[in-house]
Amino acid sequence: MFADFLKRLTAPDPEPLADDDARVALTALLVRVARSDGDYAEEERHLIGRIAAERFGLSPFEAQKLQSEAEALEAEAPDTVRFTRAIKDAVPYDDRLGVIEALWAVVLADGVRDDHENALMRLATNLLGVSDVDSGRARRRVEAGG
């Protein structure tokens, strides 16, 4: 279903993503982090839908459709390293900072910081080209509730 999209996303020199494609890719990364501990909890699903609606100005129906597409893309996406690097190359830095904050929100949604989630956050932060300091600030903002 997403073969052409993944081919473009993981090309050696990816073009900047169209808005709709960027939305799916970034939401798929949220799904990947949520699934990384082997428990795609209801709290995480709900939060991803809410993040998608708020971040992209979508109706609940549109956010659910985006989340469904992102879940399918995540299941077909290559390894996290290639997938995340492709997003880095195709998405502006400011948007990547927002993604790190959203990723922390998903990691913390179920109240448990799993070792797999922590490891994936460190990897994603690095591969997205975001500093550990900026990631830490994003985590603290999420922990403080905003």
SULJO-V412640 format. One record per pair of residues at least 24 apart in sequence whose ideal C-beta (glycine too) atoms are under 6 Angstrom apart, sorted by the first residue. I is the first residue (numbers start at 0). J is the second residue. D is the distance in Angstrom with one decimal. If there is no record, write none. Layout:
i=<I & I>
j=<J & J>
d=<D & D>
This chain:
i=<1 & 1 & 8 & 9 & 9 & 13 & 13 & 13 & 15 & 16 & 21 & 22 & 22 & 23 & 23 & 23 & 24 & 25 & 26 & 26 & 26 & 27 & 27 & 27 & 29 & 29 & 30 & 30 & 30 & 31 & 32 & 32 & 32 & 33 & 35 & 35 & 35 & 36 & 36 & 36 & 40 & 42 & 42 & 43 & 43 & 46 & 46 & 50 & 83 & 83 & 84 & 87 & 87 & 95 & 95 & 99 & 99 & 99 & 100 & 103 & 103 & 103 & 104 & 107>
j=<72 & 75 & 85 & 81 & 85 & 85 & 88 & 89 & 89 & 89 & 90 & 55 & 65 & 68 & 69 & 72 & 86 & 98 & 51 & 65 & 69 & 69 & 72 & 73 & 101 & 105 & 69 & 70 & 73 & 73 & 102 & 105 & 119 & 105 & 115 & 116 & 119 & 113 & 115 & 116 & 109 & 108 & 109 & 105 & 108 & 105 & 108 & 101 & 123 & 126 & 126 & 127 & 128 & 127 & 129 & 129 & 134 & 137 & 137 & 137 & 138 & 141 & 141 & 141>
d=<4.9 & 5.2 & 4.4 & 5.4 & 4.9 & 5.7 & 5.2 & 4.7 & 5.6 & 4.6 & 5.8 & 5.4 & 5.9 & 5.2 & 5.5 & 5.7 & 5.4 & 5.4 & 5.4 & 5.7 & 3.6 & 4.2 & 4.3 & 4.2 & 5.9 & 5.3 & 5.2 & 5.3 & 4.3 & 5.0 & 5.1 & 5.3 & 5.6 & 5.0 & 4.7 & 5.3 & 4.6 & 3.8 & 4.9 & 5.3 & 4.5 & 4.5 & 5.0 & 5.5 & 4.9 & 5.8 & 4.6 & 4.9 & 5.4 & 4.0 & 5.3 & 4.9 & 5.2 & 4.6 & 5.7 & 5.1 & 5.3 & 4.8 & 4.0 & 5.4 & 4.6 & 4.5 & 4.9 & 5.9>
